[in-house]
Amino acid sequence: MSAPTIIPTLRGWGVECFTRSEWGSPREADGSYARRRSTHPMPAGPAAYHYLHITVTRDSDTVREGKAGARQIEGYGYSTPPMVSYQDLVTNEGRYFQGQDYGTKGTHTVNDKRVPGFPRDLNLVGYACALMQNVGDEVTDIQVDVVARVFAARELAGLVKRGAPIYPHRKFAAKGCPGDKAVARLDEIRRLKDHYVRTAQQEDAMPTRLRRAIYHESDPYALGNSLSGDLIAANRGLWADRDLQCSIEGYFIVTHWAKPSREGFRVPGKRVPVRPFALIRWASIAKLRTRDGYGIRTAAQAIRDAKRLGVPGVEFELKFLPTQAAMKRLAAAARKDWGADWQDHVQIKILTGFRWRRALIRAKRAGFTTTLIRYAGNPADLPSYVDHYRR
């Protein structure tokens, strides 16, 4: 019988995952994991706890290094023959490597401190996720996000109780594991985990029609996309509608049209540029003004301004197909200013006339809540990476 897995859920959320077969596990090849499922099963029912560890191995920067690192960690396992002690391994690039099976007892979490209220063998009541690196390595935003998704996927699959606490290994063992940097982000991991569990029904269910009131200004668009537009949105208690184009460097810029000439953007006293924004550097774009004095901000600036002024949230409308790296940078900017519940305040939308499928897949992989606008079809036909639609 096959073991339960969270990998399909993680892949559906855009996480890059590698099964044991994919990372080249010798113990998978010789059947050790399959045998351990029958010899060391977990008790029936969902586990009570999530545990966070660190592998104290070299950080991996590439897929190849990650696969080699997983094989190294397997060789250090406490079982006989050695297998990965943890159920999940997460790199600081946000990659996931499968460890021990769910439904099979791990081997690394023991109550050495005899903490009251917990059993000696904690592996029987919880599952372990390990950061795949050394204690001094950076715990990145994408890594925090993926770890939270791992814990959320466990709860959604019924492998761990809903709302289960997350404990660092150091609570039970006389060691620093998983390190101060990881422990400092546990609250953020908990909040993100709860967010993903809370909103998971939207991942699987039919997308909902979004009827949220927004502040949208098209006469001129430059006003709506400006700081003045933020003030209007804040005063009215409305979400702000913001258009996104990009500079030649790939920076998100808040402006509606692809070319400066459509709204007369120019350096005061000079001619309107002919080239599209995508061929102009940000340093030059920052100097442009309309005749009414409206300028152009980066998306990161717009996020900061909205938060500072009390705008309830920002709907960014993509006017081009961004790269995955650009979407991750935008998500990081949103997380920096809005905190753990940033997805509830900074969201992505796109018109059906654009390359919306690829755009919303990338937005979803970066963690955004997504909306398809001017959609006239059946909501049941929309893919899972679309959370909402507007007519």
C-alpha positions, -999 to 999 in steps of 0.1 A, spaced: 0 0 0 14 34 -9 21 60 18 2 93 21 20 122 6 17 160 6 37 164 -27 6 169 -50 -7 197 -28 27 214 -27 31 211 -64 -3 225 -69 8 255 -49 38 259 -72 65 244 -49 94 227 -67 93 191 -52 116 161 -56 105 126 -45 130 101 -32 132 85 -66 138 119 -82 167 127 -58 182 93 -62 176 77 -28 196 44 -26 172 32 2 142 39 -19 157 18 -47 164 -12 -23 129 -11 -8 139 1 27 113 28 30 85 4 19 96 -22 45 98 4 73 61 14 66 51 -21 78 76 -24 107 73 11 122 38 25 115 25 56 132 -5 53 156 -39 56 139 -53 91 135 -37 125 129 -4 134 147 -5 161 174 26 182 166 48 197 139 86 197 146 112 220 130 148 208 127 179 217 109 201 192 91 235 209 99 247 201 64 260 222 36 235 246 20 225 237 -16 222 264 -42 212 241 -72 190 212 -78 220 190 -83 235 200 -49 201 196 -33 198 160 -45 233 152 -33 225 168 0 194 147 4 214 116 -2 240 127 24 213 133 49 199 99 42 233 84 50 232 101 84 198 86 94 194 69 128 174 39 114 189 6 102 196 8 73 200 46 75 171 65 60 161 102 62 151 109 98 126 137 89 95 136 67 104 168 48 135 187 38 133 223 26 162 243 12 166 281 15 159 283 -22 124 270 -14 129 235 -29 112 205 -12 129 170 -10 109 141 3 121 123 34 106 95 55 70 86 46 40 100 64 24 72 84 59 59 92 76 68 125 106 91 122 138 87 142 152 121 152 128 138 177 132 125 213 122 142 246 157 142 261 149 170 284 119 151 298 96 181 291 64 174 312 33 165 292 52 150 263 62 113 257 98 101 254 95 91 218 81 122 202 83 106 167 51 87 176 30 119 181 44 143 154 62 148 121 95 165 115 105 190 88 142 200 85 158 230 70 185 216 47 215 238 58 238 248 86 227 269 116 245 300 104 228 300 69 201 324 60 165 314 66 149 330 36 114 343 29 107 316 3 119 289 27 96 302 55 68 302 30 74 266 19 78 253 54 45 269 63 29 252 32 44 219 43 27 222 77 -5 234 61 -6 205 36 -2 181 65 -32 195 83 -53 196 51 -45 160 44 -55 149 80 -20 138 88 -17 164 116 -45 179 137 -58 213 125 -42 241 145 -14 218 158 15 236 175 50 239 159 79 231 182 116 237 176 137 206 183 156 226 210 125 225 232 132 188 238 169 184 232 200 200 247 211 216 214 204 247 194 184 230 166 169 245 144 190 276 152 182 311 163 174 324 128 147 297 123 133 301 158 130 338 152 106 331 123 84 305 140 56 329 146 56 339 110 56 303 99 26 296 122 6 326 108 13 316 72 4 279 80 -29 290 94 -35 313 65 -29 285 40 -52 261 59 -79 288 62 -79 296 25 -73 261 11 -109 256 2 -104 283 -24 -76 262 -39 -99 232 -45 -133 247 -49 -147 266 -78 -134 302 -80 -156 328 -64 -169 359 -81 -152 389 -66 -175 418 -59 -151 440 -38 -154 477 -43 -122 493 -55 -109 528 -63 -103 529 -100 -95 561 -119 -91 562 -157 -93 600 -164 -64 601 -162 -50 567 -153 -19 586 -140 -40 600 -111 -54 566 -101 -19 551 -100 -4 580 -81 1 588 -44 -29 611 -47 -49 581 -58 -38 563 -26 -51 591 -5 -85 590 -22 -87 552 -17 -77 555 19 -102 583 26 -130 562 10 -119 530 27 -115 513 -7 -89 489 -22 -66 506 -47 -66 494 -83 -30 497 -96 -16 489 -131 17 472 -136 42 476 -165 79 470 -163 112 488 -169 141 474 -190 156 460 -158 124 441 -151 112 464 -122 75 466 -118 63 501 -123 28 515 -116 14 529 -148 -13 518 -172 0 521 -208 30 504 -222 43 536 -238 49 570 -221 33 588 -250 -2 575 -242 -4 599 -212 23 623 -222 49 613 -197 81 633 -202 110 649 -185 99 685 -179 109 706 -208 119 677 -230 101 656 -257 79 626 -248 99 594 -251 90 572 -281 102 539 -267 80 517 -245 87 515 -208 101 480 -212 130 496 -231 137 524 -207 157 523 -175 140 530 -142 164 559 -134 149 576 -165 113 566 -158 115 580 -123 121 615 -138 90 614 -161 59 635 -153 26 642 -170 15 678 -177 -6 675 -145 26 666 -125 19 629 -119 49 606 -118 55 569 -118 64 547 -88 78 512 -85 53 486 -72 74 483 -41 70 520 -34 32 517 -41 30 488 -15 48 509 11 26 540 4 -6 520 6 3 504 39 15 538 54 -16 557 43 -41 530 55 -53 517 21 -71 484 29 -54 466 1 -40 468 -34 -51 450 -65 -22 450 -90 -34 445 -126 -7 429 -148 -4 445 -182 24 422 -194 38 387 -187 63 389 -158 90 364 -150 87 340 -121 116 358 -104 99 391 -107 67 378 -91 87 364 -62 104 398 -57 70 415 -57 57 389 -31 88 396 -10 81 433 -11 44 427 -1 55 404 28 80 430 40 55 458 44 22 439 52 36 410 72 24 374 75 -11 381 61 2 400 31 -18 378 7 -50 393 22 -39 428 12 -18 426 -19 -33 406 -48 -28 400 -85 -54 403 -113 -53 402 -151 -76 406 -181 -86 375 -201 -72 392 -232 -37 389 -219 -16 358 -214 -35 352 -182 -28 315 -177 10 318 -176 7 351 -156 -16 337 -129 4 305 -126 35 325 -118 15 348 -95 1 318 -76 35 301 -74 48 333 -57 20 331 -32 -5 357 -45 -43 355 -44 -53 357 -80 -83 372 -100 -92 368 -136 -112 399 -148 -138 402 -176 -143 365 -176 -176 355 -192 -173 317 -190 -183 290 -165 -164 294 -132 -162 256 -130 -140 256 -161 -113 278 -144 -81 262 -133 -71 259 -96 -46 288 -98 -75 312 -103 -90 322 -69 -116 348 -81 -131 361 -112 -149 393 -122 -174 397 -151 
